[in-house]
């Protein structure tokens, strides 16, 4: 039975102060359930509204890519500097310490290797396994204009439906086929389709011309893919320009883990994304950290 002798009379009702109800900080996410918003706030830093995702899911169709031959040696030193890890469930279970506090974006689609038609993917991870792994989002490839465009779109909508049921966001990853032009017109189409059909945020490529039109007409956050390995300054310029033109972060892989100094590079990228640092000053930071080892 509760001890009622020490119960004090309540008196601080603050009747003169209206109860606060703050809108969610992330674009297009205000109407989502609490659990969905909570998971998104693990991916995106609430202070900056941005994210640095470290992508190393390449092996699900490429095998041991350069820089990913040994996840335990090449990637684990980078984990403390990433907001989010984008990876497969096999690598998560076999290599990532459960004590890591990073949010997890799980690659949930798959099927063909680089030896086959890449757009012929299906959903390859169940929602139950995503829940078991406590992931913050599920990633699915969407091949707008590809040979298996319809199947990839349906893959995404299935994940959206399943994830919504359990409060797990879906990341749509827009892919570019061999015959498609990589320009703002294409990415406006691809990102808008994914958003219209329910994706909670989208990963796409940065293009120098009119990228701001891509982010402007997409009603949910866009993070940019790092793409092929660039010189460090060029990669930092790409990240900076994308952020200045409306991107909500980066999902970089090769431009970090294939860098001459990966630990220095991911910290330089963080400075650009979260601190609005210029590429030149971020490169100075990169060189300082690199040369201090």
Number of C-alpha atoms within 10 A of each C-alpha: 3 5 6 7 6 6 8 7 6 6 6 6 7 8 7 6 7 7 8 6 6 7 9 16 16 19 15 15 18 13 10 15 13 12 15 21 21 16 19 21 20 18 25 23 18 14 9 14 17 25 24 28 29 28 25 24 22 17 15 20 16 12 13 13 15 10 18 20 13 13 16 13 12 15 21 14 12 19 18 13 17 22 20 23 25 24 23 23 22 11 15 16 11 10 15 18 10 10 6 11 13 19 22 27 28 25 26 26 22 19 15 15 15 10 8 10 14 19 24 17 21 19 21 13 17 13 18 12 12 22 15 9 15 15 19 27 28 25 25 30 24 29 24 24 17 20 14 16 16 15 18 24 20 15 21 29 19 15 27 23 16 17 20 18 10 15 21 29 28 29 30 31 26 21 21 20 16 8 8 12 11 15 16 20 13 16 25 19 15 24 28 20 17 24 19 12 13 21 25 26 27 25 25 23 23 26 17 13 9 14 21 20 15 26 24 15 12 23 17 22 26 29 28 24 23 24 15 11 16 16 10 21 18 15 21 28 18 20 28 23 20 25 23 13 18 17 26 28 30 29 24 25 24 22 26 28 23 18 18 13 17 21 21 24 28 26 21 27 32 24 22 25 26 18 12 15 17 18 23 15 15 26 24 14 18 23 15 12 16 15 10 7 7
